[in-house]
């Protein structure tokens, strides 16, 4: 019996284009100025130090910034970059520069599941802060109260089996009681190997990519009774 649902964001609850065409370019444009202006602040300084830790040596601000920009261009999933992006996005959300995209049907179904007593969690390669911002300033209203917890790359990579085992342990349920939703087959494979139930979201493209998992075009086509 499914007692909790763990959902991805990009391509699942939210459009890929919002993240790739709005959020990432916004953060990349503002990253140099943001880092230089706030490098002495403890929260930012900690992330710059973490950049140096990736190389095993201390970097000055400009060296760390150059590496961060390279990671951004390569869409690397390193936690220091994701954390700084989240700080920049927070300013953008608060300024009204953009609103977090959430598919209307995803918001409706998530609200229904929450009302039914299902525990809801988020797992994304974006930082926990970025996740809260997207759902807090979403096109479908403030959805943060629906979710009991958020997980990011600090728990592990999304294609790593141990990440899903750690999440199940954290939320205190057998993995078989948790349903994971994603548009990425490799992530679904890892979750299934960890013992979770899986359901793929294939909003576009060839459904054969999801041939080894149940799949749906949107949240309203997910039938929990089949699990």
Secondary structure as GFF3:
##gff-version 3
##sequence-region A 1 227
A	DSSP	beta_strand	4	7	.	.	.	ID=ss1
A	DSSP	alpha_helix	16	17	.	.	.	ID=ss2
A	DSSP	pi_helix	18	23	.	.	.	ID=ss3
A	DSSP	alpha_helix	24	38	.	.	.	ID=ss4
A	DSSP	alpha_helix	42	55	.	.	.	ID=ss5
A	DSSP	alpha_helix	61	74	.	.	.	ID=ss6
A	DSSP	alpha_helix	79	95	.	.	.	ID=ss7
A	DSSP	alpha_helix	104	115	.	.	.	ID=ss8
A	DSSP	beta_strand	119	123	.	.	.	ID=ss9
A	DSSP	alpha_helix	128	136	.	.	.	ID=ss10
A	DSSP	three_ten_helix	144	146	.	.	.	ID=ss11
A	DSSP	beta_strand	149	151	.	.	.	ID=ss12
A	DSSP	three_ten_helix	153	155	.	.	.	ID=ss13
A	DSSP	alpha_helix	161	171	.	.	.	ID=ss14
A	DSSP	three_ten_helix	175	177	.	.	.	ID=ss15
A	DSSP	beta_strand	178	182	.	.	.	ID=ss16
A	DSSP	alpha_helix	185	193	.	.	.	ID=ss17
A	DSSP	beta_strand	197	201	.	.	.	ID=ss18
A	DSSP	three_ten_helix	207	210	.	.	.	ID=ss19
A	DSSP	beta_strand	215	216	.	.	.	ID=ss20
A	DSSP	three_ten_helix	219	221	.	.	.	ID=ss21
A	DSSP	three_ten_helix	224	226	.	.	.	ID=ss22
###
